[in-house]
Amino acid sequence: METDDIFVRHANQGKAKLSLSLLPNESEEEAAAPLILIQWPQQALRLLGELLIAIADSEKERHRSASPKGAGSFHFDPASEFGFYINRLDE
């Protein structure tokens, strides 16, 4: 399935409310790597899962992005701080 088809199908189910934000560093280690919080309802997690599988299996689609301030913004919660970029590497 093409990623465009996945976005359209999920748009017909209503807004997915994707939200990505930087998790505050509460570690005592100063060098702790920052974490991105993925806090999504079930529909949004299914959207992401279907996108990952579609890109993994596709012969022609190797990457896809969506952003709360650009393409795919309909699917995001307005409070989302980040979008995403999925890129499949050649093995």
C-alpha angles and dihedrals in degrees: 000000000000119000091237089059090051092052092048093049092050092045088057088055092055134261112332093208096220111191129182122177140163111262112227112252105245094165120117088222110092092205095054111135115248116252129218114220113224103193110164138150119247095269092053093049089051090050091053093045092051091048092051092050093045092052092044091052101036122107093202109024110074099158144023135180137190131183138190088230100039142019111003094020091137089072096053133089108240089238093061111122097195143032124209139243119200116196125179114212124213112250 
